[in-house]
Amino acid sequence: MAKSKGSRIVITLECTECRSNENKRSNGVSRYTTKKNRKNTPERLEVKKFCRYCNTHTPHKEIK
C-alpha cells in the first residue's frame, strides 16, 4: 500500500532582496529548504534569514 503525503511538506525559501537589488556583492540568490505543516500554516511562509549574497539578514519568502 502506498503512503499518503501527510501534512508536512518540504518548501523552499528565497531571498526577496536578491531579486530586486542590482548592486549586490555577487550574482546569485540565497535559498533555504525547510518543512512546514500545511494544516497549521496554509498561507505562504516568510522568515528572516541570513543571505550570504546581501551579507545581511533579509526576509525570505516561500516559493513554489
matplotlib code that plots the C-alpha trace (Angstrom):
import matplotlib.pyplot as plt

x = [0.0, 1.2, 1.6, -0.1, 2.0, 0.9, 0.6, 4.3, 5.8, 9.3, 9.3, 12.0, 12.6, 14.2, 15.7, 13.4, 16.3, 18.4, 15.8, 15.4, 18.9, 21.2, 24.3, 24.9, 28.2, 27.9, 25.5, 23.1, 20.0, 20.0, 17.8, 16.9, 14.8, 12.6, 9.5, 6.1, 2.8, 0.2, -2.7, -1.4, 0.0, -1.8, -0.5, 3.0, 5.7, 8.1, 11.1, 14.1, 17.3, 20.9, 21.6, 25.3, 24.9, 23.4, 25.6, 22.6, 19.6, 16.7, 13.2, 13.0, 9.6, 8.3, 8.4, 6.6]
y = [0.0, 3.5, 6.0, 9.4, 12.6, 13.6, 17.2, 18.1, 19.2, 20.5, 24.1, 26.5, 29.9, 32.5, 36.0, 38.9, 41.4, 39.5, 39.6, 43.3, 44.5, 45.1, 46.4, 43.4, 41.6, 38.8, 37.1, 34.6, 34.1, 32.8, 29.8, 27.6, 24.5, 23.7, 21.8, 23.2, 21.8, 22.6, 22.2, 24.8, 27.3, 27.1, 30.5, 31.2, 31.4, 34.4, 34.2, 36.4, 34.5, 35.4, 36.0, 35.4, 37.4, 40.5, 39.9, 40.8, 39.3, 39.7, 38.4, 35.1, 34.1, 30.7, 30.0, 27.3]
z = [0.0, -0.8, 1.9, 1.8, 1.6, 5.1, 6.4, 6.5, 3.2, 2.1, 1.0, -0.4, 1.0, -1.3, -0.5, -1.5, -1.7, -4.2, -6.9, -6.8, -5.8, -8.7, -6.9, -4.6, -3.7, -6.2, -8.6, -7.0, -4.9, -1.4, -0.9, 2.2, 2.4, 5.4, 6.3, 7.3, 8.4, 5.7, 8.1, 10.6, 8.1, 4.7, 3.6, 2.3, 5.0, 5.4, 7.7, 8.3, 7.4, 6.6, 2.9, 2.0, -1.2, 0.5, 3.6, 5.9, 7.5, 5.0, 4.6, 2.8, 1.3, 0.3, -3.5, -5.5]

ax = plt.figure().add_subplot(projection="3d")
ax.plot(x, y, z, "-o")
ax.set_aspect("equal")
plt.show()
